[in-house]
Amino acid sequence: METGSIAWGLTATALVLFMTPGVAFFYGGLVKAKSVISMMMMSFGALGLISVLWILYGYNMSVAGSVTAFSGNPFSDFGLGAMAMGETGSTDLLGATYGATFAIITVALISGAVADRAKFGSWMIFAGIWATLVYFPVAAWVWGGGWIMNLGETLGLPGVIDYAGGTAVHINAGAAALALALVLGKRVGFQKGITKPHNVPLVLIGASILWFGWFGFNAGAEWLNGLANVGIIVVNTLGATAAAILGWMLVEKFKDGKATSVGAASGAVAGLVAITPACANLEPGWALLLGAVAGAVCALAVELKFKLGFDDSLDVVGIHLVGGVIGTLYLGFFAIGTGLFTGGGDLGQLTVQAIAAFSVFVYSFVVAYLLGFAIEKTIGFRIKNEDELAGIDTSVHGEEGYALERV
């Protein structure tokens, strides 16, 4: 493999790893000042735990042995020792490390749904088991030779398109987030406007890091393809995200009379989510439309929690689940050569996209709900109400985000 491609693979891996601290900043700025440490620690806890599990057995599980296999054998190369000793061990290990960064951020994304009220130890137990039972196998289904990757061939239809994680990352995380929000219940005093972001600049810093890292997220895998499609991927990642910012702010202006900086940041994330599965398979004009639609729809979707009565603290459902579904299904209409309006002429692409999205949603939701419920009924998942009111940072971590000198 050319040195330039390997260099891009290393760069992309670093970019995607940097996205998890970006999530920590983004989420941390959105919560109360007395919850910022707890919120950011959930991302850093996932970074530590999932990295270790991925090296020990997660990567092995992400490569399916056959189309019908649930996952790969977790003990086939425990600790990746055999891979390291192989002829192509260096580049193979780079690819495995790149895959680890996706597993890490997928788990970290879920944490936004349980902000202000989750025990850190219980979260870490959930994160490790959910990654083992859900993310690692789903990665095998979508990218590792599993049933979703081969669904089109099985049904005699176009193959499922999920270039960088509409199903495996965003629908997967969004479904688990919805499940945990239902298990843990509402925050004390839950209502519209219960909390305002305590640090808007921190939110914007986090969103900026995410957008920066997302170029590695979407275009990173091109190091394996000699960077053949990197141009269309990066222009779509830019364009869809920019259009989503405009779409979200437009909805805010009409709905509330003001366009906000937090809305712009949230719109950027919604656009990034939506373009993730579609980045290599849309003409740039259709990518702009996708971004605008995702930004507008997600801006409306985040209000559903108040109407339906579930407390998704930081709108993981409204942005990642809804945005992931939009981006995944959009390909059924506009994917280059196979979309209904862009050469396919039928609903074949939409059919396989819908099957993949629905299947990942149901599986992730059910496992996350059962796992969260089991943790809550045994060791407890939610902190006490009095600790929530007093401040989760001091009660759980013994720290303060802003230790200002008291006079």
NORCOR-V37984 format. One record per residue. RES is the residue in three letters. SS is DSSP state (@ for helix, = for strand, . for the rest). PSI is psi as a letter, one per 20 degrees, with the letter a starting at -180 (NA if undefined). OMEGA is omega in degrees with one decimal (none if undefined). Layout:
res=RES ss=SS psi=PSI omega=OMEGA
res=RES ss=SS psi=PSI omega=OMEGA
This chain:
res=MET ss=. psi=q omega=-177.5
res=GLU ss=. psi=q omega=-178.8
res=THR ss=@ psi=h omega=-179.8
res=GLY ss=@ psi=g omega=178.9
res=SER ss=@ psi=g omega=178.3
res=ILE ss=@ psi=h omega=178.6
res=ALA ss=@ psi=g omega=177.7
res=TRP ss=@ psi=h omega=177.7
res=GLY ss=@ psi=g omega=177.4
res=LEU ss=@ psi=g omega=179.5
res=THR ss=@ psi=g omega=-179.4
res=ALA ss=@ psi=h omega=178.0
res=THR ss=@ psi=g omega=177.7
res=ALA ss=@ psi=h omega=179.1
res=LEU ss=@ psi=g omega=-177.3
res=VAL ss=@ psi=h omega=175.7
res=LEU ss=@ psi=h omega=179.5
res=PHE ss=@ psi=h omega=-179.8
res=MET ss=@ psi=h omega=-179.7
res=THR ss=@ psi=g omega=168.2
res=PRO ss=@ psi=h omega=175.1
res=GLY ss=@ psi=g omega=174.6
res=VAL ss=@ psi=g omega=-180.0
res=ALA ss=@ psi=g omega=177.6
res=PHE ss=@ psi=g omega=-178.3
res=PHE ss=@ psi=g omega=178.1
res=TYR ss=@ psi=g omega=-177.1
res=GLY ss=@ psi=h omega=178.6
res=GLY ss=@ psi=h omega=-175.9
res=LEU ss=@ psi=h omega=-175.5
res=VAL ss=. psi=a omega=176.3
res=LYS ss=. psi=q omega=-179.5
res=ALA ss=@ psi=h omega=-178.5
res=LYS ss=@ psi=j omega=176.2
res=SER ss=@ psi=j omega=-171.1
res=VAL ss=@ psi=h omega=179.5
res=ILE ss=@ psi=g omega=178.9
res=SER ss=@ psi=g omega=-177.4
res=MET ss=@ psi=g omega=-178.1
res=MET ss=@ psi=h omega=178.9
res=MET ss=@ psi=h omega=177.7
res=MET ss=@ psi=h omega=176.9
res=SER ss=@ psi=g omega=-179.1
res=PHE ss=@ psi=h omega=173.8
res=GLY ss=@ psi=g omega=177.1
res=ALA ss=@ psi=h omega=-180.0
res=LEU ss=@ psi=g omega=179.3
res=GLY ss=@ psi=g omega=-173.7
res=LEU ss=@ psi=g omega=-174.7
res=ILE ss=@ psi=h omega=175.5
res=SER ss=@ psi=g omega=-178.9
res=VAL ss=@ psi=g omega=-179.0
res=LEU ss=@ psi=h omega=-179.6
res=TRP ss=@ psi=g omega=180.0
res=ILE ss=@ psi=g omega=-178.6
res=LEU ss=@ psi=g omega=-175.5
res=TYR ss=@ psi=i omega=-175.6
res=GLY ss=@ psi=g omega=179.0
res=TYR ss=@ psi=g omega=179.1
res=ASN ss=@ psi=h omega=179.6
res=MET ss=@ psi=h omega=-176.6
res=SER ss=. psi=i omega=178.0
res=VAL ss=. psi=o omega=-175.3
res=ALA ss=. psi=p omega=178.3
res=GLY ss=. psi=h omega=179.0
res=SER ss=. psi=r omega=-179.5
res=VAL ss=. psi=h omega=-175.9
res=THR ss=. psi=i omega=-177.9
res=ALA ss=. psi=q omega=176.4
res=PHE ss=. psi=h omega=177.1
res=SER ss=. psi=r omega=172.0
res=GLY ss=. psi=r omega=179.0
res=ASN ss=. psi=o omega=-176.8
res=PRO ss=. psi=h omega=-177.1
res=PHE ss=. psi=j omega=-177.3
res=SER ss=. psi=h omega=175.4
res=ASP ss=. psi=m omega=-174.3
res=PHE ss=@ psi=p omega=-178.7
res=GLY ss=@ psi=j omega=175.7
res=LEU ss=@ psi=k omega=179.6
res=GLY ss=@ psi=g omega=-179.1
res=ALA ss=@ psi=h omega=178.5
res=MET ss=@ psi=g omega=-178.3
res=ALA ss=@ psi=h omega=-177.3
res=MET ss=@ psi=i omega=-177.9
res=GLY ss=. psi=r omega=-178.0
res=GLU ss=. psi=h omega=179.5
res=THR ss=. psi=k omega=-173.4
res=GLY ss=@ psi=h omega=-176.3
res=SER ss=@ psi=g omega=-179.5
res=THR ss=@ psi=h omega=177.9
res=ASP ss=@ psi=g omega=178.3
res=LEU ss=@ psi=h omega=175.4
res=LEU ss=@ psi=g omega=177.1
res=GLY ss=@ psi=g omega=178.4
res=ALA ss=@ psi=h omega=179.4
res=THR ss=@ psi=h omega=175.7
res=TYR ss=@ psi=g omega=177.6
res=GLY ss=@ psi=h omega=179.0
res=ALA ss=@ psi=h omega=-177.3
res=THR ss=@ psi=h omega=177.0
res=PHE ss=@ psi=g omega=178.5
res=ALA ss=@ psi=g omega=-178.1
res=ILE ss=@ psi=g omega=-174.4
res=ILE ss=@ psi=h omega=177.6
res=THR ss=@ psi=g omega=178.1
res=VAL ss=@ psi=g omega=-178.6
res=ALA ss=@ psi=h omega=-178.6
res=LEU ss=@ psi=h omega=-176.4
res=ILE ss=@ psi=h omega=-171.3
res=SER ss=@ psi=h omega=-178.8
res=GLY ss=@ psi=h omega=-178.5
res=ALA ss=@ psi=i omega=-174.8
res=VAL ss=@ psi=k omega=179.4
res=ALA ss=. psi=q omega=174.2
res=ASP ss=. psi=i omega=-171.8
res=ARG ss=. psi=j omega=-177.2
res=ALA ss== psi=p omega=173.3
res=LYS ss=. psi=p omega=-177.0
res=PHE ss=@ psi=g omega=-179.8
res=GLY ss=@ psi=g omega=178.6
res=SER ss=@ psi=h omega=176.8
res=TRP ss=@ psi=g omega=-178.6
res=MET ss=@ psi=h omega=176.2
res=ILE ss=@ psi=g omega=177.8
res=PHE ss=@ psi=g omega=-175.9
res=ALA ss=@ psi=g omega=-178.2
res=GLY ss=@ psi=g omega=-178.1
res=ILE ss=@ psi=g omega=179.4
res=TRP ss=@ psi=g omega=177.6
res=ALA ss=@ psi=g omega=-178.5
res=THR ss=@ psi=g omega=-175.2
res=LEU ss=@ psi=h omega=-173.3
res=VAL ss=@ psi=f omega=-172.1
res=TYR ss=@ psi=g omega=-176.5
res=PHE ss=@ psi=g omega=176.9
res=PRO ss=@ psi=g omega=-178.9
res=VAL ss=@ psi=h omega=174.9
res=ALA ss=@ psi=h omega=176.2
res=ALA ss=@ psi=g omega=179.1
res=TRP ss=@ psi=g omega=-170.4
res=VAL ss=@ psi=g omega=-172.9
res=TRP ss=. psi=i omega=-171.1
res=GLY ss=. psi=k omega=177.9
res=GLY ss=. psi=j omega=-177.8
res=GLY ss=. psi=a omega=-169.0
res=TRP ss=. psi=h omega=178.4
res=ILE ss=. psi=g omega=178.6
res=MET ss=. psi=h omega=-177.3
res=ASN ss=. psi=j omega=-175.0
res=LEU ss=@ psi=g omega=-179.5
res=GLY ss=@ psi=g omega=178.6
res=GLU ss=@ psi=h omega=179.9
res=THR ss=@ psi=h omega=-176.6
res=LEU ss=@ psi=i omega=-176.3
res=GLY ss=. psi=k omega=-177.8
res=LEU ss=. psi=r omega=175.1
res=PRO ss=. psi=q omega=-179.9
res=GLY ss=. psi=q omega=176.0
res=VAL ss=. psi=p omega=176.8
res=ILE ss=. psi=o omega=171.7
res=ASP ss=. psi=n omega=-170.1
res=TYR ss=. psi=g omega=-173.3
res=ALA ss=. psi=j omega=170.0
res=GLY ss=. psi=k omega=175.2
res=GLY ss=@ psi=g omega=177.5
res=THR ss=@ psi=g omega=-172.1
res=ALA ss=@ psi=h omega=-177.8
res=VAL ss=@ psi=f omega=-165.6
res=HIS ss=@ psi=g omega=175.4
res=ILE ss=@ psi=h omega=178.0
res=ASN ss=@ psi=g omega=-179.5
res=ALA ss=@ psi=g omega=-178.7
res=GLY ss=@ psi=h omega=178.1
res=ALA ss=@ psi=g omega=178.1
res=ALA ss=@ psi=h omega=178.2
res=ALA ss=@ psi=g omega=177.4
res=LEU ss=@ psi=g omega=-179.8
res=ALA ss=@ psi=g omega=-179.1
res=LEU ss=@ psi=h omega=177.4
res=ALA ss=@ psi=h omega=178.7
res=LEU ss=@ psi=h omega=-179.2
res=VAL ss=@ psi=g omega=-175.6
res=LEU ss=@ psi=h omega=178.6
res=GLY ss=. psi=a omega=-173.0
res=LYS ss=. psi=q omega=172.4
res=ARG ss=. psi=q omega=176.9
res=VAL ss=. psi=p omega=179.8
res=GLY ss=. psi=k omega=-177.1
res=PHE ss=. psi=p omega=174.0
res=GLN ss=. psi=r omega=178.7
res=LYS ss=. psi=p omega=-178.5
res=GLY ss=. psi=j omega=-178.6
res=ILE ss=. psi=h omega=175.8
res=THR ss=. psi=q omega=172.9
res=LYS ss=. psi=q omega=177.8
res=PRO ss=. psi=p omega=-176.9
res=HIS ss=. psi=i omega=-176.1
res=ASN ss=. psi=n omega=-177.1
res=VAL ss=@ psi=g omega=176.1
res=PRO ss=@ psi=h omega=177.9
res=LEU ss=@ psi=h omega=176.9
res=VAL ss=@ psi=g omega=-178.6
res=LEU ss=@ psi=h omega=175.4
res=ILE ss=@ psi=g omega=179.4
res=GLY ss=@ psi=g omega=179.0
res=ALA ss=@ psi=h omega=179.2
res=SER ss=@ psi=g omega=177.2
res=ILE ss=@ psi=g omega=179.4
res=LEU ss=@ psi=g omega=179.9
res=TRP ss=@ psi=g omega=177.3
res=PHE ss=@ psi=g omega=-177.9
res=GLY ss=@ psi=h omega=-175.1
res=TRP ss=@ psi=h omega=175.4
res=PHE ss=@ psi=h omega=171.7
res=GLY ss=@ psi=h omega=178.9
res=PHE ss=@ psi=g omega=-177.3
res=ASN ss=@ psi=g omega=-174.2
res=ALA ss=@ psi=i omega=-173.9
res=GLY ss=@ psi=g omega=-176.0
res=ALA ss=@ psi=i omega=180.0
res=GLU ss=@ psi=i omega=176.0
res=TRP ss=@ psi=h omega=177.5
res=LEU ss=@ psi=i omega=-177.9
res=ASN ss=@ psi=j omega=-178.9
res=GLY ss=. psi=k omega=178.4
res=LEU ss=. psi=k omega=-174.6
res=ALA ss=. psi=h omega=-174.7
res=ASN ss=. psi=j omega=-172.1
res=VAL ss=@ psi=h omega=-177.9
res=GLY ss=@ psi=g omega=-178.5
res=ILE ss=@ psi=h omega=179.2
res=ILE ss=@ psi=g omega=-176.5
res=VAL ss=@ psi=h omega=179.4
res=VAL ss=@ psi=h omega=177.1
res=ASN ss=@ psi=h omega=177.8
res=THR ss=@ psi=h omega=175.5
res=LEU ss=@ psi=g omega=-171.7
res=GLY ss=@ psi=g omega=-178.8
res=ALA ss=@ psi=h omega=-179.5
res=THR ss=@ psi=g omega=179.1
res=ALA ss=@ psi=g omega=-179.8
res=ALA ss=@ psi=h omega=179.6
res=ALA ss=@ psi=h omega=175.3
res=ILE ss=@ psi=g omega=-179.6
res=LEU ss=@ psi=g omega=179.6
res=GLY ss=@ psi=g omega=-179.8
res=TRP ss=@ psi=g omega=-177.9
res=MET ss=@ psi=h omega=178.0
res=LEU ss=@ psi=g omega=177.3
res=VAL ss=@ psi=g omega=177.9
res=GLU ss=@ psi=g omega=-177.6
res=LYS ss=@ psi=g omega=-179.6
res=PHE ss=@ psi=h omega=-174.0
res=LYS ss=@ psi=g omega=-173.2
res=ASP ss=@ psi=i omega=178.5
res=GLY ss=. psi=i omega=-178.7
res=LYS ss=. psi=q omega=171.7
res=ALA ss=. psi=p omega=-173.8
res=THR ss=. psi=q omega=177.3
res=SER ss=@ psi=h omega=176.4
res=VAL ss=@ psi=h omega=175.6
res=GLY ss=@ psi=g omega=178.1
res=ALA ss=@ psi=g omega=178.4
res=ALA ss=@ psi=g omega=179.0
res=SER ss=@ psi=h omega=176.6
res=GLY ss=@ psi=h omega=177.5
res=ALA ss=@ psi=g omega=-180.0
res=VAL ss=@ psi=g omega=178.6
res=ALA ss=@ psi=g omega=178.3
res=GLY ss=@ psi=h omega=177.4
res=LEU ss=@ psi=g omega=178.3
res=VAL ss=@ psi=g omega=-175.1
res=ALA ss=@ psi=h omega=-177.6
res=ILE ss=@ psi=i omega=-175.6
res=THR ss=@ psi=g omega=-178.7
res=PRO ss=. psi=h omega=-168.7
res=ALA ss=. psi=j omega=-167.6
res=CYS ss=. psi=h omega=-176.2
res=ALA ss=. psi=j omega=-170.9
res=ASN ss=. psi=k omega=175.9
res=LEU ss=. psi=q omega=167.5
res=GLU ss=. psi=q omega=-174.2
res=PRO ss=@ psi=h omega=178.6
res=GLY ss=@ psi=g omega=177.6
res=TRP ss=@ psi=h omega=175.9
res=ALA ss=@ psi=h omega=176.0
res=LEU ss=@ psi=g omega=178.8
res=LEU ss=@ psi=g omega=178.0
res=LEU ss=@ psi=g omega=-179.8
res=GLY ss=@ psi=g omega=-179.9
res=ALA ss=@ psi=g omega=179.0
res=VAL ss=@ psi=g omega=-178.4
res=ALA ss=@ psi=g omega=179.7
res=GLY ss=@ psi=g omega=-178.7
res=ALA ss=@ psi=g omega=-176.9
res=VAL ss=@ psi=g omega=179.8
res=CYS ss=@ psi=h omega=176.9
res=ALA ss=@ psi=h omega=175.9
res=LEU ss=@ psi=h omega=-175.4
res=ALA ss=@ psi=h omega=-178.2
res=VAL ss=. psi=i omega=177.6
res=GLU ss=. psi=i omega=-175.4
res=LEU ss=@ psi=h omega=-177.0
res=LYS ss=@ psi=h omega=178.3
res=PHE ss=@ psi=h omega=179.5
res=LYS ss=@ psi=h omega=-177.1
res=LEU ss=@ psi=i omega=172.1
res=GLY ss=. psi=k omega=173.0
res=PHE ss=. psi=q omega=-173.1
res=ASP ss=. psi=n omega=172.9
res=ASP ss=. psi=n omega=-164.9
res=SER ss=. psi=g omega=-172.2
res=LEU ss=. psi=k omega=170.1
res=ASP ss=. psi=l omega=174.0
res=VAL ss=@ psi=h omega=179.3
res=VAL ss=@ psi=g omega=-176.4
res=GLY ss=@ psi=h omega=-178.5
res=ILE ss=@ psi=g omega=-172.8
res=HIS ss=@ psi=g omega=178.9
res=LEU ss=@ psi=g omega=-178.3
res=VAL ss=@ psi=g omega=178.8
res=GLY ss=@ psi=h omega=177.9
res=GLY ss=@ psi=g omega=177.9
res=VAL ss=@ psi=g omega=179.8
res=ILE ss=@ psi=g omega=-178.3
res=GLY ss=@ psi=h omega=-178.9
res=THR ss=@ psi=g omega=-178.3
res=LEU ss=@ psi=h omega=179.9
res=TYR ss=@ psi=h omega=178.6
res=LEU ss=@ psi=h omega=177.8
res=GLY ss=@ psi=h omega=-179.4
res=PHE ss=@ psi=h omega=-168.8
res=PHE ss=@ psi=j omega=176.8
res=ALA ss=. psi=p omega=-178.4
res=ILE ss=. psi=o omega=174.5
res=GLY ss=. psi=h omega=-175.6
res=THR ss=. psi=i omega=178.5
res=GLY ss=. psi=q omega=-177.9
res=LEU ss=. psi=h omega=-176.2
res=PHE ss=. psi=j omega=-174.9
res=THR ss=. psi=k omega=174.0
res=GLY ss=. psi=h omega=-178.6
res=GLY ss=. psi=g omega=176.5
res=GLY ss=. psi=i omega=178.5
res=ASP ss=. psi=a omega=-175.6
res=LEU ss=. psi=j omega=-177.7
res=GLY ss=@ psi=g omega=180.0
res=GLN ss=@ psi=g omega=178.9
res=LEU ss=@ psi=h omega=-179.0
res=THR ss=@ psi=g omega=-177.9
res=VAL ss=@ psi=h omega=177.8
res=GLN ss=@ psi=g omega=-178.2
res=ALA ss=@ psi=g omega=179.0
res=ILE ss=@ psi=g omega=-179.6
res=ALA ss=@ psi=g omega=-177.8
res=ALA ss=@ psi=g omega=-177.7
res=PHE ss=@ psi=g omega=-177.3
res=SER ss=@ psi=g omega=179.4
res=VAL ss=@ psi=g omega=179.0
res=PHE ss=@ psi=g omega=-176.3
res=VAL ss=@ psi=g omega=-177.7
res=TYR ss=@ psi=g omega=-178.3
res=SER ss=@ psi=g omega=-178.8
res=PHE ss=@ psi=g omega=-176.4
res=VAL ss=@ psi=g omega=-178.6
res=VAL ss=@ psi=g omega=-179.7
res=ALA ss=@ psi=g omega=-179.6
res=TYR ss=@ psi=g omega=-179.5
res=LEU ss=@ psi=g omega=179.7
res=LEU ss=@ psi=g omega=178.5
res=GLY ss=@ psi=g omega=179.2
res=PHE ss=@ psi=g omega=179.8
res=ALA ss=@ psi=g omega=178.9
res=ILE ss=@ psi=g omega=-179.2
res=GLU ss=@ psi=h omega=-176.7
res=LYS ss=@ psi=i omega=179.7
res=THR ss=@ psi=f omega=-176.9
res=ILE ss=. psi=i omega=-178.9
res=GLY ss=. psi=p omega=-179.7
res=PHE ss=. psi=h omega=-176.0
res=ARG ss== psi=q omega=176.9
res=ILE ss=. psi=r omega=177.7
res=LYS ss=. psi=q omega=-179.3
res=ASN ss=@ psi=h omega=-178.7
res=GLU ss=@ psi=h omega=176.6
res=ASP ss=@ psi=h omega=177.2
res=GLU ss=@ psi=g omega=-179.3
res=LEU ss=@ psi=h omega=-179.0
res=ALA ss=@ psi=h omega=-179.1
res=GLY ss=. psi=o omega=-174.6
res=ILE ss=@ psi=h omega=-179.3
res=ASP ss=@ psi=g omega=-178.0
res=THR ss=@ psi=h omega=-176.3
res=SER ss=@ psi=h omega=-176.7
res=VAL ss=@ psi=h omega=-173.1
res=HIS ss=@ psi=i omega=-179.4
res=GLY ss=. psi=k omega=-178.4
res=GLU ss=. psi=r omega=173.4
res=GLU ss=. psi=p omega=178.7
res=GLY ss=. psi=h omega=-177.9
res=TYR ss=. psi=n omega=-177.6
res=ALA ss=. psi=m omega=-179.0
res=LEU ss=. psi=q omega=-178.6
res=GLU ss=. psi=p omega=-179.6
res=ARG ss=. psi=p omega=-179.4
res=VAL ss=. psi=NA omega=none
